[in-house]
């Protein structure tokens, strides 16, 4: 029997658990979340639920011995928990607890972010691009990636780009505007989950680093205009970065995100043999467009 634990079993984690169970990669999936609603969502997906904080010994002690662990916890915007507290200090607790077991996991997958790159002026980045953290958050992300790589468990660091998909298409943001210039790198939720399931099923990328991102970085303005056309709406108003940054109410985090432009390359992911379900934004937004227009655009 193969058992997988998903720590922070939320937006990606539940889809991952469903995929692992459906495809037979795991016979048992155990998930950890804090909230009552999170526990209900896990149980509805067939995932054994543990309610608690993934970074505390009491919660981790309730976790059974497993074959693989996926650390998918994330700091939500507006959270009082900092990136360093969760990704570095919290993950240290997780790894210490797992490595001290008589039967530790064989694999550990840490889900990171392409935000670790910071600003590259729109240039291409990949797994070989050196990191040069310019902010406290970027430094925390970089430090967090080193922890599993230096542990005694075979670890894989997976960097996701901007996650989108069911309940997170945010069509109105692009249709209503104003849309700020910049480059978007996207990862559909189902490909985020699918890629991790692929790594576990194929026993691929052990002790490695991998970008999980779609084939085509896209200009935010181009995406907005395309969505407007597909949704039969007028093209939205647009603004430059300078115009957006002139807003004094912007948080420091928002300013950092606006200033960070790069294009993420998925050549390594493709070379491993993973077949993206949503290779570009066009496929990824199709369902949302059909729901918005009330039509099946595949019949056009």
C-alpha positions as CSV (number, residue, x, y, z in Angstrom):
1,X,0.0,0.0,0.0
2,X,1.3,3.5,-1.0
3,X,0.4,6.3,1.4
4,X,0.9,10.0,0.6
5,X,0.5,12.8,3.1
6,X,-0.4,16.3,1.8
7,X,0.4,19.1,4.4
8,X,-1.7,22.1,3.6
9,X,-4.2,20.2,1.6
10,X,-6.0,23.1,-0.1
11,X,-6.6,24.3,-3.6
12,X,-3.9,22.2,-5.2
13,X,-3.7,19.6,-2.5
14,X,-7.3,18.3,-2.8
15,X,-7.0,18.1,-6.6
16,X,-3.7,16.2,-6.1
17,X,-5.3,13.8,-3.6
18,X,-8.2,13.1,-5.9
19,X,-5.8,12.4,-8.8
20,X,-3.5,10.1,-6.8
21,X,-6.5,8.0,-5.6
22,X,-8.3,8.0,-9.0
23,X,-5.2,6.9,-10.9
24,X,-4.1,4.4,-8.3
25,X,-0.7,6.1,-7.6
26,X,-1.7,6.0,-3.9
27,X,-4.0,3.7,-2.1
28,X,-4.3,6.1,0.8
29,X,-4.0,9.9,1.0
30,X,-3.9,11.8,4.3
31,X,-4.4,15.6,4.3
32,X,-3.8,18.3,7.0
33,X,-5.8,21.5,7.2
34,X,-6.7,23.9,9.9
35,X,-10.4,24.8,9.2
36,X,-13.6,22.9,9.6
37,X,-14.5,23.7,6.0
38,X,-11.1,22.3,4.9
39,X,-11.7,19.1,6.7
40,X,-15.1,18.7,5.1
41,X,-13.5,19.4,1.6
42,X,-10.9,16.7,2.2
43,X,-13.3,14.1,3.4
44,X,-15.6,14.8,0.4
45,X,-12.6,14.1,-1.9
46,X,-11.9,10.8,-0.2
47,X,-8.9,12.1,1.7
48,X,-8.3,11.1,5.3
49,X,-8.5,14.4,7.2
50,X,-6.4,15.6,10.1
51,X,-7.3,19.0,11.5
52,X,-4.5,21.1,12.8
53,X,-1.5,23.3,12.1
54,X,1.0,21.5,9.8
55,X,3.9,23.1,11.6
56,X,3.2,21.9,15.1
57,X,4.5,18.7,16.7
58,X,1.1,17.8,18.0
59,X,-0.4,17.8,14.5
60,X,2.6,16.1,13.0
61,X,2.5,13.4,15.7
62,X,-1.0,12.5,14.5
63,X,0.3,11.9,11.0
64,X,0.8,8.2,10.2
65,X,4.0,6.8,8.7
66,X,3.8,7.5,4.9
67,X,5.7,6.8,1.8
68,X,5.7,10.4,0.5
69,X,5.0,13.8,1.8
70,X,3.9,16.9,-0.2
71,X,4.3,20.2,1.6
72,X,1.7,22.4,0.0
73,X,0.9,24.9,2.7
74,X,0.8,28.5,1.7
75,X,0.6,32.0,3.2
76,X,-2.5,33.7,2.1
77,X,-2.6,37.4,1.3
78,X,-3.5,39.2,4.5
79,X,-2.3,36.4,6.7
80,X,-0.5,37.3,9.9
81,X,1.9,34.4,9.3
82,X,5.0,35.5,7.4
83,X,6.7,33.5,4.6
84,X,9.6,32.8,6.8
85,X,7.5,31.6,9.7
86,X,5.7,29.1,7.5
87,X,8.1,28.1,4.7
88,X,11.3,28.2,6.7
89,X,10.6,27.8,10.4
90,X,7.5,25.7,9.9
91,X,9.1,23.4,7.3
92,X,12.1,22.9,9.6
93,X,9.7,21.5,12.2
94,X,8.1,19.3,9.6
95,X,11.4,17.9,8.3
96,X,12.9,17.4,11.8
97,X,9.8,15.4,12.8
98,X,9.8,13.3,9.7
99,X,13.5,12.6,9.7
100,X,13.4,11.5,13.3
101,X,10.9,8.7,12.7
102,X,11.9,5.0,12.6
103,X,10.2,4.8,9.3
104,X,10.7,8.2,7.5
105,X,9.1,9.0,4.1
106,X,11.0,7.9,1.0
107,X,10.1,11.1,-0.8
108,X,9.4,14.7,0.0
109,X,8.0,17.3,-2.4
110,X,8.0,21.0,-1.5
111,X,5.8,23.3,-3.5
112,X,7.6,26.6,-4.0
113,X,6.9,29.6,-6.2
114,X,8.4,31.3,-9.3
115,X,8.2,34.4,-7.1
116,X,11.6,33.3,-5.8
117,X,13.2,34.7,-9.0
118,X,12.1,38.3,-8.5
119,X,12.5,40.7,-11.4
120,X,14.4,39.7,-14.6
121,X,13.2,42.5,-16.8
122,X,11.0,40.1,-18.8
123,X,13.9,37.7,-19.6
124,X,13.6,33.9,-19.6
125,X,14.3,32.0,-16.4
126,X,14.6,28.2,-15.7
127,X,16.0,25.8,-13.1
128,X,19.5,26.9,-13.9
129,X,18.9,30.7,-13.4
130,X,20.8,31.8,-10.3
131,X,18.8,33.3,-7.5
132,X,19.5,36.8,-6.2
133,X,16.9,37.6,-3.6
134,X,16.2,41.3,-3.4
135,X,13.4,41.3,-0.8
136,X,12.8,39.6,2.6
137,X,10.1,37.4,1.0
138,X,12.4,36.3,-1.9
139,X,15.1,35.4,0.6
140,X,12.6,33.4,2.7
141,X,11.5,31.5,-0.4
142,X,15.1,30.8,-1.4
143,X,16.0,29.6,2.2
144,X,12.9,27.4,2.3
145,X,13.9,25.6,-0.9
146,X,17.3,24.7,0.6
147,X,15.9,22.9,3.6
148,X,14.4,19.8,1.9
149,X,17.4,19.7,-0.5
150,X,19.7,19.4,2.6
151,X,17.5,16.9,4.4
152,X,18.0,13.1,4.6
153,X,14.9,12.5,2.6
154,X,14.9,12.4,-1.2
155,X,13.4,15.8,-2.0
156,X,12.0,17.6,-5.0
157,X,11.4,21.3,-5.1
158,X,8.6,22.3,-7.5
159,X,8.1,25.9,-8.4
160,X,4.6,26.9,-9.5
161,X,3.8,30.0,-11.5
162,X,0.5,31.9,-11.0
163,X,-2.1,29.3,-10.1
164,X,-5.5,29.6,-11.7
165,X,-8.4,27.3,-12.5
166,X,-11.8,26.4,-11.1
167,X,-13.1,29.3,-8.8
168,X,-9.9,31.2,-9.6
169,X,-10.2,32.4,-13.2
170,X,-11.0,36.0,-12.0
171,X,-12.5,36.9,-15.4
172,X,-13.9,40.2,-14.1
173,X,-10.5,41.4,-13.2
174,X,-9.5,41.3,-16.8
175,X,-12.8,42.2,-18.4
176,X,-13.5,45.2,-16.2
177,X,-10.0,46.6,-15.9
178,X,-7.9,48.6,-15.7
179,X,-5.4,45.9,-16.5
180,X,-1.8,46.7,-15.6
181,X,1.0,45.9,-18.0
182,X,3.3,43.0,-17.3
183,X,4.0,39.3,-18.1
184,X,2.0,36.5,-16.7
185,X,3.3,33.0,-16.1
186,X,0.5,30.6,-15.4
187,X,0.0,27.1,-14.0
188,X,-3.4,25.6,-14.1
189,X,-4.5,23.9,-10.9
190,X,-5.0,20.6,-12.6
191,X,-1.5,20.7,-14.0
192,X,0.0,21.7,-10.7
193,X,-1.7,18.6,-9.2
194,X,-1.0,16.5,-12.3
195,X,2.7,17.2,-12.4
196,X,3.2,16.2,-8.7
197,X,1.2,13.0,-9.3
198,X,3.3,12.3,-12.3
199,X,6.6,12.8,-10.3
200,X,5.3,10.3,-7.7
201,X,4.0,7.8,-10.2
202,X,7.1,7.8,-12.4
203,X,9.5,8.2,-9.5
204,X,11.0,11.2,-11.4
205,X,13.1,14.2,-10.4
206,X,14.3,12.9,-7.0
207,X,16.8,15.3,-5.4
208,X,15.9,17.8,-8.1
209,X,14.3,21.2,-8.9
210,X,11.5,21.6,-11.4
211,X,9.4,24.5,-12.8
212,X,5.8,23.6,-13.3
213,X,4.4,26.2,-15.7
214,X,2.6,26.2,-19.0
215,X,4.1,26.6,-22.4
216,X,3.4,30.3,-23.1
217,X,4.0,33.3,-20.9
218,X,1.5,36.0,-21.9
219,X,1.2,39.8,-21.7
220,X,-1.5,40.8,-19.3
221,X,-2.8,43.2,-21.9
222,X,-2.9,40.4,-24.5
223,X,-4.7,38.1,-22.2
224,X,-7.3,40.8,-21.3
225,X,-8.0,41.6,-24.9
226,X,-8.3,37.9,-25.9
227,X,-10.7,37.2,-23.0
228,X,-12.8,40.3,-24.0
229,X,-13.1,39.0,-27.5
230,X,-14.0,35.5,-26.5
231,X,-16.5,36.8,-24.0
232,X,-18.0,39.3,-26.5
233,X,-17.1,42.2,-24.3
234,X,-15.3,45.5,-25.2
235,X,-11.6,45.6,-24.6
236,X,-10.9,46.8,-21.1
237,X,-9.0,49.9,-20.0
238,X,-5.3,49.5,-19.4
239,X,-2.6,51.2,-17.4
240,X,1.1,51.2,-17.3
241,X,3.2,50.0,-14.3
242,X,4.1,53.6,-13.5
243,X,0.5,54.6,-13.4
244,X,-0.4,51.7,-11.1
245,X,2.6,52.2,-8.8
246,X,1.5,55.9,-8.4
247,X,-1.3,54.6,-6.1
248,X,0.0,55.3,-2.6
249,X,-2.4,52.7,-1.1
250,X,-0.5,49.8,-2.7
251,X,1.1,47.4,-0.2
252,X,4.8,46.6,-0.3
253,X,4.0,43.1,-1.5
254,X,1.8,44.3,-4.3
255,X,4.5,46.7,-5.5
256,X,7.1,43.8,-5.5
257,X,4.7,41.6,-7.6
258,X,4.1,44.4,-10.0
259,X,7.8,45.1,-10.5
260,X,8.8,41.4,-11.1
261,X,8.7,40.5,-14.8
262,X,10.1,37.3,-16.2
263,X,9.3,34.5,-18.6
264,X,9.4,31.0,-17.1
265,X,10.6,28.1,-19.3
266,X,9.2,24.6,-18.8
267,X,11.6,22.7,-21.0
268,X,12.7,20.4,-18.2
269,X,9.1,19.5,-17.2
270,X,8.4,18.6,-20.9
271,X,11.6,16.5,-21.1
272,X,10.5,14.3,-18.2
273,X,7.4,13.4,-20.3
274,X,4.7,15.2,-18.5
275,X,1.8,16.2,-20.9
276,X,0.2,19.4,-19.9
277,X,-3.6,19.3,-19.8
278,X,-3.7,23.1,-20.2
279,X,-0.6,24.0,-22.3
280,X,-1.7,27.7,-22.6
281,X,-4.2,30.2,-21.2
282,X,-6.4,29.5,-24.2
283,X,-7.2,26.0,-23.0
284,X,-7.1,26.9,-19.4
285,X,-9.8,29.7,-19.6
286,X,-12.1,27.8,-22.0
287,X,-14.5,26.5,-19.3
288,X,-14.7,29.9,-17.6
289,X,-15.5,31.6,-21.0
290,X,-18.2,29.0,-21.7
291,X,-19.7,29.6,-18.2
292,X,-19.6,33.4,-18.7
293,X,-21.2,33.4,-22.2
294,X,-23.5,30.5,-21.6
295,X,-22.3,28.7,-24.7
296,X,-20.0,25.8,-25.6
297,X,-17.2,27.5,-27.5
298,X,-16.0,24.2,-28.7
299,X,-19.0,24.2,-31.1
300,X,-18.1,27.5,-32.7
